Amino acid sequence: MSEFGQSPAPQNLQFEHAEPLPENAADPNAPRCVVCKTPIGPTYFHANGQAVCPLCAQRIQSGQQKPPAISLGRAALYGLGAAAVGTILYAAVAILLNLEIGIVAIAVGIMVGKAVRAGSKGMGGRPQQILAVLLTYFSITTSYIPIYLHQLSKNPHHLEEVRRKAAENGPATVRPAPPTTKVAAALLVLLLIAAAAPFMALASGVGALISLFIIFIGLQRAWKLTGRSDILLMGPYETAPAQ
């Protein structure tokens, strides 16, 4: 739980309209915080023109501060964890259902964006946004690797052809490399191919263009969720004494 209670994160706040109070509220006419709905005490603040309690004002102000540099490392760890889960989710849907559902890319963007934000203690900024976008794209594109390997395993003739060509071209022209070097080089090549895959697939038709657009939406969600909040906070003001 946040030290400021269960109020929504600053980037999720809305001030366009006031929400109705519960029917069992002790005093429906008493001024209440537009965020947490608790009664306003002796002092209050204005956030985009709406009354908020000091606790929520402190949380909003914290969300608008620049995150400390040390928080970027923690945000990266949180984001990597979410990206790994996103890769598994995207690949599992494609392999088990034999479908590439673009909406999963949007879900990955939301997962990574929220994870990076949580790693930065609820703060956002340009470094967090860049990190979230890179991790989201990395998560989506690396999911193509297990999908490709699964499809390759279902086609043994193609797999044997790939091995045969590798055996013919490799030892005759290149000095054998240590096993660890071969594995690292193979992984690097797979990652580079996977990163370029959404653009390489554009030649296949409109479907690839739609998939790329959905990936863009996922990246946009990650970018938005990790940005600094832009809420005009004014105060404190004193509550008018009861007549």
Residue pairs with C-beta under 8 A, 6 or more apart in sequence:
2 59
2 122
4 55
4 56
4 58
4 59
4 62
5 36
5 55
6 36
7 35
7 36
7 55
7 56
7 59
8 35
9 63
9 117
9 122
10 59
10 60
10 62
10 63
10 64
10 122
10 229
10 231
11 63
11 117
11 124
11 224
11 225
11 227
11 229
13 35
13 47
13 60
13 229
13 231
15 34
15 47
15 48
15 49
15 50
15 231
18 34
18 50
19 34
19 37
21 28
21 32
21 37
22 37
27 39
30 39
30 40
31 39
31 40
31 44
31 51
31 239
32 38
32 39
32 40
32 51
33 39
33 40
33 44
33 51
33 52
33 53
33 56
34 47
34 50
34 51
34 52
35 47
35 52
35 53
35 56
35 60
36 53
36 55
36 56
38 53
40 51
40 53
40 239
41 53
41 54
41 239
42 238
42 239
43 54
43 235
43 236
43 237
43 238
43 239
44 51
44 52
44 53
44 54
44 57
44 235
44 236
44 237
44 239
45 51
45 52
45 53
45 54
45 56
45 57
45 233
45 234
45 235
45 236
45 237
46 52
46 232
46 233
46 234
46 235
46 237
47 56
47 57
47 60
47 231
47 232
47 233
47 234
48 231
48 232
49 232
52 60
54 236
57 233
57 235
57 236
59 122
60 229
60 231
60 233
61 233
62 122
62 123
63 122
63 123
63 124
63 228
63 229
64 228
64 229
64 230
64 231
64 233
65 123
66 123
66 125
66 228
67 75
67 120
67 121
67 123
67 124
67 125
67 127
67 128
71 119
71 120
71 121
71 123
72 120
72 127
72 128
72 131
74 119
74 120
75 115
75 116
75 117
75 119
75 120
75 128
75 131
76 116
76 119
76 131
76 135
77 119
78 115
78 116
78 118
78 119
79 112
79 115
79 116
79 119
79 131
79 132
79 135
80 135
81 115
82 108
82 111
82 112
82 114
82 115
82 116
82 135
82 139
83 108
83 112
83 135
83 136
83 138
83 139
84 139
85 111
86 104
86 107
86 108
86 111
86 112
86 136
86 139
86 140
86 143
87 139
87 140
87 142
87 143
87 146
88 143
89 104
89 107
89 108
90 104
90 105
90 108
90 139
90 140
90 143
91 143
91 146
91 147
93 99
93 100
93 101
93 104
94 100
94 101
94 143
94 147
95 146
95 147
95 150
100 147
100 211
102 210
102 211
102 214
102 215
103 214
105 140
105 211
105 214
105 215
105 217
105 218
106 214
106 217
106 218
106 221
107 218
108 136
108 139
108 140
108 218
109 132
109 136
109 217
109 218
109 219
109 220
109 221
109 222
109 225
110 218
110 221
110 222
110 225
112 132
112 135
112 136
112 139
112 222
113 132
113 136
113 221
113 222
113 223
113 224
113 225
113 226
114 225
116 128
116 131
116 132
116 135
116 222
116 225
116 226
117 123
117 124
117 128
117 225
117 226
120 128
120 226
123 228
124 225
124 226
124 227
124 228
124 229
125 226
125 227
125 228
128 226
129 222
129 223
129 226
129 227
131 226
132 222
132 223
132 225
132 226
133 219
133 222
133 223
135 222
136 218
136 219
136 222
137 195
137 215
137 219
138 195
140 198
140 215
140 218
141 194
141 195
141 197
141 198
142 191
142 194
144 194
144 197
145 190
145 191
145 194
152 158
152 159
152 162
153 159
170 176
177 185
198 208
198 211
198 212
198 215
199 212
201 208
201 211
201 212
202 208
202 209
202 212
